[in-house]
Amino acid sequence: MFIVAVVMALYFLRGDAAPEVGFDLTILPLANAIFNSFTTVFLAAAYIAIRRKQRETHKRFILAAFATTALFLITYLVYHSLAPSTPYGGEGFLRYVYYFVLITHVVLAAVIVPLALFALFTGLNLEIPRHRRIARWAMPLWLYVSITGVLVYVMISPYY
């Protein structure tokens, strides 16, 4: 959790100057959407596995979801620390939909990080009753965040 806080602090305290890099940064938002898509699939598979009482399979899918989420976080921070901000260019009703999805995505993404980590640690420590109580909230929130991450990308991608 400390590492996440440090990375986020560095991200928000950075200057406005974007350094030159040796590749096209616009590929990173697509990579982020792909990582979020994999996270969604892994979370759904983990849910199905645990409903079938396949704990080891559930654990593997959850760890895979954490891996793709970590890759997302890395590429997200790299992109947003190096590339200029991309404004949403849609108009009318879609603009309201976009900002609603974006704002709920960002707020719940901040909530899900500690919640998912807590669920992970209680699960790995076999604190099953506690894990279940936390996971009942963490799983749907994490799914929402991963799905809306892809939706945000789809909606803003024409403006990159």
CORSUL-V318352 format. One record per residue. RES is the residue in one letter. PHI is phi in whole degrees, 0 to 359 (none if undefined). Layout:
((RES & PHI) (RES & PHI))
This chain:
((M & none) (F & 299) (I & 297) (V & 300) (A & 297) (V & 295) (V & 298) (M & 295) (A & 297) (L & 298) (Y & 297) (F & 283) (L & 265) (R & 293) (G & 279) (D & 275) (A & 286) (A & 260) (P & 290) (E & 285) (V & 235) (G & 269) (F & 210) (D & 284) (L & 291) (T & 292) (I & 285) (L & 294) (P & 300) (L & 296) (A & 301) (N & 300) (A & 296) (I & 295) (F & 299) (N & 296) (S & 297) (F & 298) (T & 301) (T & 302) (V & 297) (F & 296) (L & 294) (A & 297) (A & 295) (A & 296) (Y & 297) (I & 299) (A & 299) (I & 289) (R & 295) (R & 269) (K & 63) (Q & 261) (R & 299) (E & 294) (T & 296) (H & 304) (K & 301) (R & 297) (F & 292) (I & 295) (L & 296) (A & 295) (A & 296) (F & 295) (A & 296) (T & 290) (T & 292) (A & 296) (L & 298) (F & 302) (L & 300) (I & 297) (T & 292) (Y & 297) (L & 293) (V & 298) (Y & 300) (H & 285) (S & 270) (L & 248) (A & 255) (P & 292) (S & 293) (T & 253) (P & 284) (Y & 286) (G & 256) (G & 290) (E & 230) (G & 67) (F & 301) (L & 299) (R & 298) (Y & 294) (V & 298) (Y & 303) (Y & 291) (F & 297) (V & 297) (L & 299) (I & 295) (T & 294) (H & 298) (V & 295) (V & 297) (L & 288) (A & 297) (A & 293) (V & 287) (I & 288) (V & 303) (P & 293) (L & 295) (A & 293) (L & 297) (F & 296) (A & 298) (L & 299) (F & 294) (T & 292) (G & 293) (L & 295) (N & 272) (L & 57) (E & 272) (I & 300) (P & 300) (R & 294) (H & 301) (R & 298) (R & 299) (I & 286) (A & 296) (R & 299) (W & 265) (A & 294) (M & 300) (P & 295) (L & 294) (W & 295) (L & 300) (Y & 301) (V & 296) (S & 291) (I & 291) (T & 291) (G & 299) (V & 293) (L & 298) (V & 300) (Y & 299) (V & 300) (M & 285) (I & 263) (S & 303) (P & 295) (Y & 258) (Y & 285))
